[in-house]
């Protein structure tokens, strides 16, 4: 009975012994017991193999986990790249197929009917050879000691449009000198196209232009009265 109890005790702590968790005194007692007990030696061998196999399985499992993590990271990376490409394609498609405003080059713009009214205002007309409908902007900007009136035209269309061009005549324009909203004198009026170097001078201070006829003065009066 004493031997059975000793064997039970030894076999209970063999896992700790195999892991090196027992003290030196306990190790000595276990080794003395193993030297005389066949059953406990067999139990030691069996436990050692099982624990080695378990450790091996843990290593394999960890390798599998690491492999799966690597695959998952790669899948996320591929998914991210696909999303990025999809966004680029979408914005590219919108860029090419959506309607946007494009500045009209001065080569497609004609300035005509430039003359001066009795009150000093400058009259001019603008026409453009464009695709689709257009928007017309006239703004005043500081320029040295005076001010500049800059005219811009934008055509609303796709980047690559198969629409045919057509002449569009904009409403005639009277520009007051000086500008009614500022104290500075207006010194130049010009059309600006695709960039600052793409321009047409409509009027500049000191430029010799025709005076308005009586009929043109009457039209100007009608225009002011209608405002």
C-alpha positions as CSV (number, residue, x, y, z in Angstrom):
1,X,0.0,0.0,0.0
2,X,2.9,2.3,0.9
3,X,4.5,1.6,-2.5
4,X,1.1,2.4,-4.3
5,X,0.7,5.6,-2.5
6,X,4.3,6.6,-3.3
7,X,3.7,5.8,-7.0
8,X,0.5,7.8,-7.1
9,X,2.3,10.8,-5.5
10,X,5.2,10.5,-7.9
11,X,3.1,10.2,-10.9
12,X,1.0,13.2,-9.8
13,X,4.1,15.4,-9.8
14,X,5.9,13.9,-12.8
15,X,4.5,16.6,-15.1
16,X,6.1,19.2,-12.9
17,X,9.3,17.2,-12.8
18,X,9.4,16.9,-16.6
19,X,8.8,20.7,-16.9
20,X,11.7,21.3,-14.4
21,X,9.3,23.0,-11.8
22,X,10.2,20.8,-8.8
23,X,12.9,21.5,-6.2
24,X,16.2,19.8,-6.0
25,X,15.2,17.8,-2.9
26,X,12.0,16.6,-4.7
27,X,14.0,15.8,-7.8
28,X,16.3,13.6,-5.8
29,X,13.5,11.7,-4.1
30,X,11.7,11.2,-7.5
31,X,14.9,9.9,-9.1
32,X,15.5,7.5,-6.2
33,X,12.0,6.2,-6.6
34,X,12.3,5.9,-10.4
35,X,15.4,3.8,-10.0
36,X,13.4,1.1,-8.2
37,X,10.0,1.5,-9.8
38,X,9.3,0.2,-13.4
39,X,5.7,1.5,-13.5
40,X,6.7,5.0,-12.7
41,X,9.5,4.9,-15.2
42,X,7.0,3.8,-17.8
43,X,4.7,6.6,-16.7
44,X,7.6,9.1,-17.0
45,X,8.4,7.9,-20.5
46,X,4.7,8.1,-21.5
47,X,4.2,11.6,-20.0
48,X,7.5,12.8,-21.6
49,X,6.4,11.7,-25.1
50,X,2.9,13.2,-24.6
51,X,4.2,16.5,-23.4
52,X,6.7,16.6,-26.3
53,X,4.0,15.8,-28.8
54,X,1.8,18.5,-27.2
55,X,4.6,21.0,-27.4
56,X,5.1,20.0,-31.0
57,X,1.4,20.4,-31.7
58,X,1.5,23.9,-30.1
59,X,4.4,24.9,-32.3
60,X,2.6,23.6,-35.4
61,X,-0.6,25.3,-34.3
62,X,1.3,28.6,-33.7
63,X,2.9,28.3,-37.2
64,X,-0.5,27.7,-38.6
65,X,-1.9,30.7,-36.8
66,X,1.0,32.9,-38.0
67,X,0.4,31.6,-41.5
68,X,-3.3,32.4,-41.3
69,X,-2.5,35.8,-39.9
70,X,-0.1,36.4,-42.8
71,X,-2.8,35.3,-45.3
72,X,-5.3,37.6,-43.6
73,X,-3.0,40.6,-43.7
74,X,-2.4,39.9,-47.4
75,X,-6.1,39.6,-48.0
76,X,-6.7,43.0,-46.3
77,X,-3.9,44.5,-48.3
78,X,-5.4,43.2,-51.5
79,X,-8.8,44.4,-50.5
80,X,-7.4,47.9,-49.7
81,X,-5.7,48.0,-53.0
82,X,-8.9,47.0,-54.8
83,X,-10.9,49.7,-52.9
84,X,-8.2,52.3,-53.8
85,X,-8.3,51.2,-57.5
86,X,-12.1,51.3,-57.5
87,X,-12.2,54.8,-56.1
88,X,-9.6,56.0,-58.7
89,X,-11.6,54.4,-61.5
90,X,-14.8,55.9,-60.2
91,X,-13.4,59.4,-59.9
92,X,-11.7,59.0,-63.3
93,X,-15.0,58.0,-64.8
94,X,-16.8,61.0,-63.2
95,X,-13.9,63.2,-64.4
96,X,-14.4,62.1,-68.0
97,X,-18.2,61.8,-68.2
98,X,-19.5,64.5,-65.9
99,X,-20.2,68.0,-67.0
100,X,-17.8,70.7,-65.8
101,X,-17.0,74.3,-66.5
102,X,-14.2,74.9,-68.9
103,X,-12.7,78.3,-69.6
104,X,-13.2,79.4,-73.3
105,X,-10.0,80.3,-75.1
106,X,-9.7,83.8,-76.5
107,X,-9.3,82.2,-80.0
108,X,-13.0,81.3,-79.7
109,X,-14.1,84.7,-78.5
110,X,-15.0,87.8,-80.5
111,X,-15.3,91.3,-79.0
112,X,-17.3,93.8,-81.0
113,X,-19.3,97.0,-80.8
114,X,-16.8,98.8,-78.6
115,X,-17.6,102.5,-78.2
116,X,-17.9,105.1,-75.5
117,X,-21.1,106.7,-74.2
118,X,-21.5,110.4,-73.3
119,X,-21.2,109.6,-69.6
120,X,-17.9,107.9,-70.2
121,X,-19.2,104.3,-69.9
122,X,-17.7,101.7,-72.3
123,X,-20.0,99.6,-74.4
124,X,-19.0,96.2,-75.8
125,X,-20.5,93.0,-77.1
126,X,-19.0,89.4,-76.6
127,X,-19.7,86.3,-78.7
128,X,-18.2,82.9,-78.3
129,X,-17.9,79.8,-80.4
130,X,-18.6,77.1,-77.9
131,X,-20.1,73.7,-77.1
132,X,-23.1,73.5,-74.8
133,X,-24.3,76.4,-72.7
134,X,-22.0,79.0,-71.1
135,X,-21.7,81.1,-68.0
136,X,-20.5,84.7,-68.2
137,X,-18.5,86.4,-65.4
138,X,-17.3,90.0,-65.2
139,X,-15.4,91.1,-62.1
140,X,-13.4,94.1,-60.9
141,X,-9.9,93.6,-59.5
142,X,-7.3,96.1,-58.2
143,X,-4.6,96.9,-60.7
144,X,-1.8,99.3,-59.7
145,X,-3.4,102.7,-59.0
146,X,-6.6,101.7,-60.7
147,X,-8.9,98.8,-61.3
148,X,-9.3,96.2,-64.0
149,X,-12.5,94.6,-65.3
150,X,-11.9,91.0,-66.3
151,X,-14.4,89.1,-68.4
152,X,-14.4,85.3,-68.4
153,X,-16.6,82.8,-70.2
154,X,-17.0,79.1,-69.2
155,X,-18.7,76.4,-71.3
156,X,-20.5,73.7,-69.3
157,X,-19.7,70.3,-70.9
158,X,-17.9,67.0,-70.6
159,X,-14.1,66.8,-71.0
160,X,-14.5,65.0,-74.4
161,X,-17.7,66.2,-75.8
162,X,-19.1,65.3,-79.3
163,X,-21.3,68.4,-79.3
164,X,-20.8,70.7,-82.3
165,X,-19.7,74.2,-81.7
166,X,-22.0,77.2,-82.2
167,X,-21.9,80.9,-81.9
168,X,-23.4,82.3,-78.7
169,X,-24.0,86.1,-78.5
170,X,-23.9,87.4,-74.9
171,X,-26.0,90.3,-73.8
172,X,-24.4,93.6,-74.6
173,X,-22.5,95.2,-71.7
174,X,-22.0,98.8,-70.5
175,X,-19.1,99.3,-68.1
176,X,-19.1,102.5,-66.1
177,X,-15.9,104.6,-65.6
178,X,-15.1,104.9,-62.8
179,X,-16.8,101.9,-61.3
180,X,-19.8,102.8,-59.3
181,X,-18.8,100.6,-56.4
182,X,-15.3,102.0,-55.9
183,X,-13.3,105.2,-55.7
184,X,-10.5,104.0,-58.0
185,X,-10.6,104.7,-61.7
186,X,-11.1,101.8,-64.1
187,X,-8.0,101.6,-66.4
188,X,-8.5,98.5,-68.5
189,X,-11.2,96.0,-69.6
190,X,-10.1,92.7,-71.0
191,X,-11.2,89.1,-71.7
192,X,-9.2,86.4,-70.0
193,X,-9.3,82.8,-71.4
194,X,-7.5,79.7,-70.3
195,X,-4.7,81.6,-68.4
196,X,-3.4,85.1,-67.7
197,X,-1.5,85.2,-71.0
198,X,-4.6,84.3,-73.0
199,X,-6.4,87.6,-73.2
200,X,-8.1,90.2,-75.4
201,X,-8.0,93.9,-74.6
202,X,-11.5,95.3,-74.9
203,X,-10.6,98.8,-73.8
204,X,-7.6,100.5,-72.1
205,X,-7.2,104.0,-70.7
206,X,-6.0,106.3,-73.5
207,X,-7.3,104.0,-76.2
208,X,-9.0,105.9,-79.1
209,X,-12.5,104.3,-79.6
210,X,-15.6,105.6,-81.4
211,X,-18.2,107.7,-79.6
212,X,-21.8,106.3,-79.4
213,X,-24.3,107.4,-81.9
214,X,-27.7,109.0,-81.0
215,X,-29.4,105.6,-81.5
216,X,-26.8,103.9,-79.3
217,X,-27.3,106.5,-76.6
218,X,-31.1,105.9,-76.8
219,X,-30.5,102.2,-76.3
220,X,-28.3,102.9,-73.4
221,X,-31.0,105.1,-71.8
222,X,-33.6,102.4,-72.3
223,X,-31.2,99.9,-70.6
224,X,-30.7,102.2,-67.6
225,X,-34.4,103.0,-67.3
226,X,-35.2,99.2,-67.3
227,X,-32.9,98.5,-64.3
